[in-house]
Amino acid sequence: EIREIRIIKSVLLKGKKSFNNAHDTYYRLEDVEFELVSVLKRFKAMLLQKNETVEDMQGYLMQSIKAEL
């Protein structure tokens, strides 16, 4: 669904920006693509396991991104 993709994109970009600001770096999405793919796979599995919506799990996604980067 387009709405879910927009939410995921927004959280990915916010997470990357938060990491860059916290560590005074400038990583682009291309620089962390493998880490983000790993996060997204775990996120998808968690969505299915908990039977939750993307909107409900935004916080989990943000924490996962910060932890992975």
Distance bins in CASP14 RR format, pairs under 12 A and 6 or more apart:
PFRMAT RR
TARGET T0000
AUTHOR 0000-0000-0000
RMODE 2
METHOD distances of the structure
MODEL  1
1 7 0 0 0 0 1 0 0 0 0 0 0
1 8 0 0 0 0 0 1 0 0 0 0 0
1 53 0 0 0 0 1 0 0 0 0 0 0
1 54 0 0 0 0 1 0 0 0 0 0 0
1 55 0 0 0 0 0 1 0 0 0 0 0
2 8 0 0 0 0 0 1 0 0 0 0 0
2 9 0 0 0 0 0 1 0 0 0 0 0
2 54 0 0 0 0 0 1 0 0 0 0 0
3 9 0 0 0 0 0 1 0 0 0 0 0
3 10 0 0 0 0 0 1 0 0 0 0 0
3 53 0 0 0 0 1 0 0 0 0 0 0
3 54 0 0 0 0 1 0 0 0 0 0 0
3 55 0 0 0 0 1 0 0 0 0 0 0
4 10 0 0 0 0 0 1 0 0 0 0 0
4 11 0 0 0 0 0 1 0 0 0 0 0
4 40 0 0 0 0 0 1 0 0 0 0 0
4 43 0 0 0 0 0 1 0 0 0 0 0
4 44 0 0 0 0 0 1 0 0 0 0 0
4 47 0 0 0 0 1 0 0 0 0 0 0
4 52 0 0 0 0 0 1 0 0 0 0 0
4 53 1 0 0 1 0 0 0 0 0 0 0
4 54 1 0 1 0 0 0 0 0 0 0 0
4 55 1 0 0 1 0 0 0 0 0 0 0
4 56 0 0 0 0 0 1 0 0 0 0 0
4 57 0 0 0 0 0 1 0 0 0 0 0
4 58 0 0 0 0 0 1 0 0 0 0 0
4 61 0 0 0 0 0 1 0 0 0 0 0
5 11 0 0 0 0 0 1 0 0 0 0 0
5 12 0 0 0 0 0 1 0 0 0 0 0
5 40 0 0 0 0 0 1 0 0 0 0 0
5 54 0 0 0 0 1 0 0 0 0 0 0
6 12 0 0 0 0 0 1 0 0 0 0 0
6 13 0 0 0 0 0 1 0 0 0 0 0
6 54 0 0 0 0 1 0 0 0 0 0 0
6 55 0 0 0 0 0 1 0 0 0 0 0
6 58 0 0 0 0 0 1 0 0 0 0 0
7 13 0 0 0 0 0 1 0 0 0 0 0
7 14 0 0 0 0 0 1 0 0 0 0 0
7 43 0 0 0 0 0 1 0 0 0 0 0
7 47 0 0 0 0 0 1 0 0 0 0 0
7 53 0 0 0 0 1 0 0 0 0 0 0
7 54 1 0 1 0 0 0 0 0 0 0 0
7 55 1 0 1 0 0 0 0 0 0 0 0
7 56 0 0 0 0 0 1 0 0 0 0 0
7 57 0 0 0 0 1 0 0 0 0 0 0
7 58 1 0 0 1 0 0 0 0 0 0 0
7 59 0 0 0 0 0 1 0 0 0 0 0
7 61 0 0 0 0 1 0 0 0 0 0 0
7 62 0 0 0 0 0 1 0 0 0 0 0
8 14 0 0 0 0 0 1 0 0 0 0 0
8 15 0 0 0 0 0 1 0 0 0 0 0
8 36 0 0 0 0 0 1 0 0 0 0 0
8 39 0 0 0 0 0 1 0 0 0 0 0
8 40 1 0 0 1 0 0 0 0 0 0 0
8 43 1 0 0 1 0 0 0 0 0 0 0
8 44 0 0 0 0 1 0 0 0 0 0 0
8 47 0 0 0 0 0 1 0 0 0 0 0
8 53 0 0 0 0 0 1 0 0 0 0 0
8 54 1 0 0 1 0 0 0 0 0 0 0
8 55 0 0 0 0 0 1 0 0 0 0 0
8 57 0 0 0 0 1 0 0 0 0 0 0
8 58 0 0 0 0 1 0 0 0 0 0 0
8 59 0 0 0 0 0 1 0 0 0 0 0
8 60 0 0 0 0 0 1 0 0 0 0 0
8 61 1 0 0 1 0 0 0 0 0 0 0
8 62 0 0 0 0 0 1 0 0 0 0 0
8 64 0 0 0 0 0 1 0 0 0 0 0
8 65 0 0 0 0 0 1 0 0 0 0 0
9 15 0 0 0 0 0 1 0 0 0 0 0
9 16 0 0 0 0 0 1 0 0 0 0 0
9 29 0 0 0 0 1 0 0 0 0 0 0
9 36 0 0 0 0 0 1 0 0 0 0 0
9 40 0 0 0 0 0 1 0 0 0 0 0
9 54 0 0 0 0 0 1 0 0 0 0 0
9 58 0 0 0 0 0 1 0 0 0 0 0
9 61 0 0 0 0 0 1 0 0 0 0 0
10 16 0 0 0 0 0 1 0 0 0 0 0
10 17 0 0 0 0 0 1 0 0 0 0 0
10 54 0 0 0 0 0 1 0 0 0 0 0
10 55 0 0 0 0 0 1 0 0 0 0 0
10 58 0 0 0 0 1 0 0 0 0 0 0
10 59 0 0 0 0 0 1 0 0 0 0 0
10 61 0 0 0 0 1 0 0 0 0 0 0
10 62 0 0 0 0 1 0 0 0 0 0 0
10 65 0 0 0 0 0 1 0 0 0 0 0
11 17 0 0 0 0 0 1 0 0 0 0 0
11 18 0 0 0 0 0 1 0 0 0 0 0
11 36 0 0 0 0 0 1 0 0 0 0 0
11 39 0 0 0 0 0 1 0 0 0 0 0
11 40 0 0 0 0 0 1 0 0 0 0 0
11 43 0 0 0 0 1 0 0 0 0 0 0
11 54 0 0 0 0 1 0 0 0 0 0 0
11 55 0 0 0 0 0 1 0 0 0 0 0
11 57 0 0 0 0 1 0 0 0 0 0 0
11 58 1 0 1 0 0 0 0 0 0 0 0
11 59 1 0 0 1 0 0 0 0 0 0 0
11 60 0 0 0 0 1 0 0 0 0 0 0
11 61 1 0 1 0 0 0 0 0 0 0 0
11 62 1 0 1 0 0 0 0 0 0 0 0
11 63 0 0 0 0 0 1 0 0 0 0 0
11 64 0 0 0 0 1 0 0 0 0 0 0
11 65 1 0 0 1 0 0 0 0 0 0 0
11 66 0 0 0 0 0 1 0 0 0 0 0
12 18 0 0 0 0 0 1 0 0 0 0 0
12 19 0 0 0 0 0 1 0 0 0 0 0
12 27 0 0 0 0 0 1 0 0 0 0 0
12 28 0 0 0 0 0 1 0 0 0 0 0
12 29 1 0 0 1 0 0 0 0 0 0 0
12 32 0 0 0 0 1 0 0 0 0 0 0
12 33 0 0 0 0 0 1 0 0 0 0 0
12 35 0 0 0 0 0 1 0 0 0 0 0
12 36 1 0 0 1 0 0 0 0 0 0 0
12 37 0 0 0 0 0 1 0 0 0 0 0
12 39 0 0 0 0 1 0 0 0 0 0 0
12 40 0 0 0 0 1 0 0 0 0 0 0
12 43 0 0 0 0 0 1 0 0 0 0 0
12 54 0 0 0 0 0 1 0 0 0 0 0
12 58 0 0 0 0 0 1 0 0 0 0 0
12 61 1 0 0 1 0 0 0 0 0 0 0
12 62 0 0 0 0 1 0 0 0 0 0 0
12 64 0 0 0 0 0 1 0 0 0 0 0
12 65 1 0 0 1 0 0 0 0 0 0 0
12 66 0 0 0 0 0 1 0 0 0 0 0
12 68 0 0 0 0 0 1 0 0 0 0 0
12 69 0 0 0 0 0 1 0 0 0 0 0
13 19 0 0 0 0 0 1 0 0 0 0 0
13 20 0 0 0 0 0 1 0 0 0 0 0
13 27 0 0 0 0 0 1 0 0 0 0 0
13 28 0 0 0 0 0 1 0 0 0 0 0
13 29 0 0 0 0 1 0 0 0 0 0 0
13 32 0 0 0 0 0 1 0 0 0 0 0
13 36 0 0 0 0 0 1 0 0 0 0 0
13 61 0 0 0 0 0 1 0 0 0 0 0
13 62 0 0 0 0 0 1 0 0 0 0 0
13 65 0 0 0 0 1 0 0 0 0 0 0
14 20 0 0 0 0 0 1 0 0 0 0 0
14 21 0 0 0 0 0 1 0 0 0 0 0
14 58 0 0 0 0 1 0 0 0 0 0 0
14 59 0 0 0 0 0 1 0 0 0 0 0
14 61 0 0 0 0 1 0 0 0 0 0 0
14 62 1 0 0 1 0 0 0 0 0 0 0
14 63 0 0 0 0 0 1 0 0 0 0 0
14 65 0 0 0 0 1 0 0 0 0 0 0
14 66 0 0 0 0 1 0 0 0 0 0 0
15 21 0 0 0 0 1 0 0 0 0 0 0
15 22 0 0 0 0 1 0 0 0 0 0 0
15 23 0 0 0 0 0 1 0 0 0 0 0
15 27 0 0 0 0 0 1 0 0 0 0 0
15 29 0 0 0 0 0 1 0 0 0 0 0
15 32 0 0 0 0 0 1 0 0 0 0 0
15 35 0 0 0 0 0 1 0 0 0 0 0
15 36 0 0 0 0 1 0 0 0 0 0 0
15 39 0 0 0 0 0 1 0 0 0 0 0
15 58 0 0 0 0 0 1 0 0 0 0 0
15 59 0 0 0 0 0 1 0 0 0 0 0
15 61 0 0 0 0 1 0 0 0 0 0 0
15 62 1 0 1 0 0 0 0 0 0 0 0
15 63 0 0 0 0 1 0 0 0 0 0 0
15 64 0 0 0 0 1 0 0 0 0 0 0
15 65 1 0 1 0 0 0 0 0 0 0 0
15 66 1 0 0 1 0 0 0 0 0 0 0
15 67 0 0 0 0 0 1 0 0 0 0 0
15 68 0 0 0 0 0 1 0 0 0 0 0
15 69 1 0 0 1 0 0 0 0 0 0 0
16 22 0 0 0 0 0 1 0 0 0 0 0
16 23 0 0 0 0 0 1 0 0 0 0 0
16 25 0 0 0 0 1 0 0 0 0 0 0
16 26 0 0 0 0 1 0 0 0 0 0 0
16 27 1 0 0 1 0 0 0 0 0 0 0
16 28 0 0 0 0 1 0 0 0 0 0 0
16 29 1 0 0 1 0 0 0 0 0 0 0
16 30 0 0 0 0 0 1 0 0 0 0 0
16 31 0 0 0 0 1 0 0 0 0 0 0
16 32 1 0 0 1 0 0 0 0 0 0 0
16 33 0 0 0 0 0 1 0 0 0 0 0
16 35 0 0 0 0 0 1 0 0 0 0 0
16 36 0 0 0 0 1 0 0 0 0 0 0
16 39 0 0 0 0 0 1 0 0 0 0 0
16 62 0 0 0 0 0 1 0 0 0 0 0
16 65 1 0 0 1 0 0 0 0 0 0 0
16 66 0 0 0 0 1 0 0 0 0 0 0
16 68 0 0 0 0 0 1 0 0 0 0 0
16 69 1 0 0 1 0 0 0 0 0 0 0
17 23 0 0 0 0 0 1 0 0 0 0 0
17 25 0 0 0 0 0 1 0 0 0 0 0
17 26 0 0 0 0 0 1 0 0 0 0 0
17 27 0 0 0 0 1 0 0 0 0 0 0
17 28 0 0 0 0 0 1 0 0 0 0 0
17 29 0 0 0 0 0 1 0 0 0 0 0
17 32 0 0 0 0 0 1 0 0 0 0 0
17 62 0 0 0 0 0 1 0 0 0 0 0
17 65 0 0 0 0 0 1 0 0 0 0 0
17 66 0 0 0 0 0 1 0 0 0 0 0
17 69 0 0 0 0 0 1 0 0 0 0 0
18 25 0 0 0 0 0 1 0 0 0 0 0
18 27 0 0 0 0 0 1 0 0 0 0 0
18 62 1 0 0 1 0 0 0 0 0 0 0
18 63 0 0 0 0 0 1 0 0 0 0 0
18 65 0 0 0 0 1 0 0 0 0 0 0
18 66 1 0 0 1 0 0 0 0 0 0 0
18 67 0 0 0 0 0 1 0 0 0 0 0
18 69 0 0 0 0 1 0 0 0 0 0 0
19 25 1 0 0 1 0 0 0 0 0 0 0
19 26 0 0 0 0 0 1 0 0 0 0 0
19 27 1 0 0 1 0 0 0 0 0 0 0
19 28 0 0 0 0 0 1 0 0 0 0 0
19 29 0 0 0 0 0 1 0 0 0 0 0
19 31 0 0 0 0 0 1 0 0 0 0 0
19 32 0 0 0 0 1 0 0 0 0 0 0
19 35 0 0 0 0 0 1 0 0 0 0 0
19 36 0 0 0 0 0 1 0 0 0 0 0
19 39 0 0 0 0 0 1 0 0 0 0 0
19 62 0 0 0 0 0 1 0 0 0 0 0
19 63 0 0 0 0 0 1 0 0 0 0 0
19 64 0 0 0 0 0 1 0 0 0 0 0
19 65 1 0 0 1 0 0 0 0 0 0 0
19 66 1 0 0 1 0 0 0 0 0 0 0
19 67 0 0 0 0 0 1 0 0 0 0 0
19 68 0 0 0 0 1 0 0 0 0 0 0
19 69 1 0 1 0 0 0 0 0 0 0 0
20 26 1 0 1 0 0 0 0 0 0 0 0
20 27 1 0 1 0 0 0 0 0 0 0 0
20 28 0 0 0 0 1 0 0 0 0 0 0
20 29 0 0 0 0 0 1 0 0 0 0 0
20 31 0 0 0 0 0 1 0 0 0 0 0
20 32 0 0 0 0 1 0 0 0 0 0 0
20 65 0 0 0 0 0 1 0 0 0 0 0
20 66 0 0 0 0 0 1 0 0 0 0 0
20 69 0 0 0 0 1 0 0 0 0 0 0
21 27 0 0 0 0 0 1 0 0 0 0 0
21 66 0 0 0 0 0 1 0 0 0 0 0
21 69 0 0 0 0 0 1 0 0 0 0 0
22 65 0 0 0 0 0 1 0 0 0 0 0
22 66 0 0 0 0 1 0 0 0 0 0 0
22 69 0 0 0 0 1 0 0 0 0 0 0
23 32 0 0 0 0 0 1 0 0 0 0 0
23 66 0 0 0 0 0 1 0 0 0 0 0
23 69 0 0 0 0 1 0 0 0 0 0 0
25 31 0 0 0 0 1 0 0 0 0 0 0
25 32 0 0 0 0 0 1 0 0 0 0 0
25 69 0 0 0 0 1 0 0 0 0 0 0
26 32 0 0 0 0 0 1 0 0 0 0 0
27 33 0 0 0 0 0 1 0 0 0 0 0
27 35 0 0 0 0 1 0 0 0 0 0 0
27 36 0 0 0 0 0 1 0 0 0 0 0
27 65 0 0 0 0 0 1 0 0 0 0 0
27 68 0 0 0 0 0 1 0 0 0 0 0
27 69 1 0 0 1 0 0 0 0 0 0 0
28 36 0 0 0 0 0 1 0 0 0 0 0
29 35 0 0 0 0 0 1 0 0 0 0 0
29 36 1 0 0 1 0 0 0 0 0 0 0
29 37 0 0 0 0 0 1 0 0 0 0 0
29 65 0 0 0 0 0 1 0 0 0 0 0
29 69 0 0 0 0 0 1 0 0 0 0 0
30 36 0 0 0 0 0 1 0 0 0 0 0
30 37 0 0 0 0 0 1 0 0 0 0 0
31 69 0 0 0 0 1 0 0 0 0 0 0
32 38 0 0 0 0 1 0 0 0 0 0 0
32 39 0 0 0 0 1 0 0 0 0 0 0
32 40 0 0 0 0 0 1 0 0 0 0 0
32 65 0 0 0 0 1 0 0 0 0 0 0
32 66 0 0 0 0 0 1 0 0 0 0 0
32 68 0 0 0 0 1 0 0 0 0 0 0
32 69 1 0 1 0 0 0 0 0 0 0 0
33 39 0 0 0 0 0 1 0 0 0 0 0
33 40 0 0 0 0 0 1 0 0 0 0 0
33 68 0 0 0 0 0 1 0 0 0 0 0
33 69 0 0 0 0 0 1 0 0 0 0 0
34 40 0 0 0 0 0 1 0 0 0 0 0
34 41 0 0 0 0 0 1 0 0 0 0 0
34 68 0 0 0 0 1 0 0 0 0 0 0
34 69 0 0 0 0 0 1 0 0 0 0 0
35 41 0 0 0 0 0 1 0 0 0 0 0
35 42 0 0 0 0 0 1 0 0 0 0 0
35 64 0 0 0 0 0 1 0 0 0 0 0
35 65 0 0 0 0 1 0 0 0 0 0 0
35 66 0 0 0 0 0 1 0 0 0 0 0
35 67 0 0 0 0 1 0 0 0 0 0 0
35 68 1 0 1 0 0 0 0 0 0 0 0
35 69 1 0 1 0 0 0 0 0 0 0 0
36 42 0 0 0 0 0 1 0 0 0 0 0
36 43 0 0 0 0 1 0 0 0 0 0 0
36 61 0 0 0 0 0 1 0 0 0 0 0
36 64 0 0 0 0 1 0 0 0 0 0 0
36 65 1 0 0 1 0 0 0 0 0 0 0
36 66 0 0 0 0 0 1 0 0 0 0 0
36 68 1 0 0 1 0 0 0 0 0 0 0
36 69 0 0 0 0 1 0 0 0 0 0 0
37 43 0 0 0 0 0 1 0 0 0 0 0
37 44 0 0 0 0 0 1 0 0 0 0 0
37 65 0 0 0 0 0 1 0 0 0 0 0
37 68 0 0 0 0 0 1 0 0 0 0 0
38 44 0 0 0 0 0 1 0 0 0 0 0
38 45 0 0 0 0 0 1 0 0 0 0 0
38 64 0 0 0 0 1 0 0 0 0 0 0
38 65 0 0 0 0 0 1 0 0 0 0 0
38 67 0 0 0 0 0 1 0 0 0 0 0
38 68 1 0 0 1 0 0 0 0 0 0 0
38 69 0 0 0 0 0 1 0 0 0 0 0
39 45 0 0 0 0 0 1 0 0 0 0 0
39 46 0 0 0 0 0 1 0 0 0 0 0
39 57 0 0 0 0 0 1 0 0 0 0 0
39 60 0 0 0 0 0 1 0 0 0 0 0
39 61 1 0 0 1 0 0 0 0 0 0 0
39 62 0 0 0 0 0 1 0 0 0 0 0
39 63 0 0 0 0 1 0 0 0 0 0 0
39 64 1 0 1 0 0 0 0 0 0 0 0
39 65 1 0 1 0 0 0 0 0 0 0 0
39 66 0 0 0 0 1 0 0 0 0 0 0
39 67 0 0 0 0 1 0 0 0 0 0 0
39 68 1 0 1 0 0 0 0 0 0 0 0
39 69 0 0 0 0 1 0 0 0 0 0 0
40 46 0 0 0 0 0 1 0 0 0 0 0
40 47 0 0 0 0 0 1 0 0 0 0 0
40 54 0 0 0 0 0 1 0 0 0 0 0
40 57 0 0 0 0 0 1 0 0 0 0 0
40 60 0 0 0 0 0 1 0 0 0 0 0
40 61 0 0 0 0 1 0 0 0 0 0 0
40 64 0 0 0 0 1 0 0 0 0 0 0
40 65 0 0 0 0 1 0 0 0 0 0 0
40 68 0 0 0 0 0 1 0 0 0 0 0
41 47 0 0 0 0 0 1 0 0 0 0 0
41 48 0 0 0 0 0 1 0 0 0 0 0
41 61 0 0 0 0 0 1 0 0 0 0 0
41 64 0 0 0 0 0 1 0 0 0 0 0
41 68 0 0 0 0 0 1 0 0 0 0 0
42 48 0 0 0 0 0 1 0 0 0 0 0
42 49 0 0 0 0 0 1 0 0 0 0 0
42 57 0 0 0 0 0 1 0 0 0 0 0
42 60 0 0 0 0 1 0 0 0 0 0 0
42 61 0 0 0 0 1 0 0 0 0 0 0
42 63 0 0 0 0 0 1 0 0 0 0 0
42 64 1 0 0 1 0 0 0 0 0 0 0
42 65 0 0 0 0 0 1 0 0 0 0 0
42 67 0 0 0 0 0 1 0 0 0 0 0
42 68 0 0 0 0 1 0 0 0 0 0 0
43 49 0 0 0 0 0 1 0 0 0 0 0
43 50 0 0 0 0 0 1 0 0 0 0 0
43 52 0 0 0 0 0 1 0 0 0 0 0
43 54 0 0 0 0 1 0 0 0 0 0 0
43 56 0 0 0 0 0 1 0 0 0 0 0
43 57 1 0 0 1 0 0 0 0 0 0 0
43 58 0 0 0 0 0 1 0 0 0 0 0
43 59 0 0 0 0 0 1 0 0 0 0 0
43 60 1 0 0 1 0 0 0 0 0 0 0
43 61 1 0 1 0 0 0 0 0 0 0 0
43 62 0 0 0 0 0 1 0 0 0 0 0
43 63 0 0 0 0 0 1 0 0 0 0 0
43 64 1 0 0 1 0 0 0 0 0 0 0
43 65 0 0 0 0 1 0 0 0 0 0 0
43 67 0 0 0 0 0 1 0 0 0 0 0
43 68 0 0 0 0 0 1 0 0 0 0 0
44 50 0 0 0 0 0 1 0 0 0 0 0
44 52 0 0 0 0 0 1 0 0 0 0 0
44 54 0 0 0 0 1 0 0 0 0 0 0
44 57 0 0 0 0 0 1 0 0 0 0 0
44 60 0 0 0 0 0 1 0 0 0 0 0
44 61 0 0 0 0 0 1 0 0 0 0 0
44 64 0 0 0 0 0 1 0 0 0 0 0
45 51 0 0 0 0 0 1 0 0 0 0 0
45 52 0 0 0 0 0 1 0 0 0 0 0
45 57 0 0 0 0 0 1 0 0 0 0 0
45 60 0 0 0 0 0 1 0 0 0 0 0
45 64 0 0 0 0 0 1 0 0 0 0 0
46 52 1 0 0 1 0 0 0 0 0 0 0
46 53 0 0 0 0 0 1 0 0 0 0 0
46 54 0 0 0 0 0 1 0 0 0 0 0
46 56 0 0 0 0 0 1 0 0 0 0 0
46 57 1 0 0 1 0 0 0 0 0 0 0
46 59 0 0 0 0 0 1 0 0 0 0 0
46 60 1 0 0 1 0 0 0 0 0 0 0
46 61 0 0 0 0 1 0 0 0 0 0 0
46 63 0 0 0 0 0 1 0 0 0 0 0
46 64 0 0 0 0 1 0 0 0 0 0 0
47 53 1 0 0 1 0 0 0 0 0 0 0
47 54 1 0 0 1 0 0 0 0 0 0 0
47 55 0 0 0 0 0 1 0 0 0 0 0
47 56 0 0 0 0 1 0 0 0 0 0 0
47 57 1 0 1 0 0 0 0 0 0 0 0
47 58 0 0 0 0 0 1 0 0 0 0 0
47 60 0 0 0 0 1 0 0 0 0 0 0
47 61 0 0 0 0 1 0 0 0 0 0 0
47 64 0 0 0 0 0 1 0 0 0 0 0
48 54 0 0 0 0 0 1 0 0 0 0 0
48 57 0 0 0 0 0 1 0 0 0 0 0
49 57 0 0 0 0 0 1 0 0 0 0 0
49 60 0 0 0 0 0 1 0 0 0 0 0
50 56 0 0 0 0 1 0 0 0 0 0 0
50 57 1 0 0 1 0 0 0 0 0 0 0
50 60 0 0 0 0 1 0 0 0 0 0 0
51 57 0 0 0 0 0 1 0 0 0 0 0
52 58 0 0 0 0 0 1 0 0 0 0 0
52 59 0 0 0 0 0 1 0 0 0 0 0
52 60 0 0 0 0 1 0 0 0 0 0 0
52 61 0 0 0 0 0 1 0 0 0 0 0
53 60 0 0 0 0 0 1 0 0 0 0 0
53 61 0 0 0 0 0 1 0 0 0 0 0
54 60 0 0 0 0 0 1 0 0 0 0 0
54 61 1 0 0 1 0 0 0 0 0 0 0
55 61 0 0 0 0 0 1 0 0 0 0 0
57 63 0 0 0 0 0 1 0 0 0 0 0
57 64 0 0 0 0 1 0 0 0 0 0 0
58 64 0 0 0 0 0 1 0 0 0 0 0
58 65 0 0 0 0 0 1 0 0 0 0 0
59 65 0 0 0 0 1 0 0 0 0 0 0
59 66 0 0 0 0 0 1 0 0 0 0 0
59 67 0 0 0 0 0 1 0 0 0 0 0
60 66 0 0 0 0 0 1 0 0 0 0 0
60 67 0 0 0 0 0 1 0 0 0 0 0
61 67 0 0 0 0 0 1 0 0 0 0 0
61 68 0 0 0 0 0 1 0 0 0 0 0
62 68 0 0 0 0 0 1 0 0 0 0 0
62 69 0 0 0 0 0 1 0 0 0 0 0
63 69 0 0 0 0 0 1 0 0 0 0 0
END
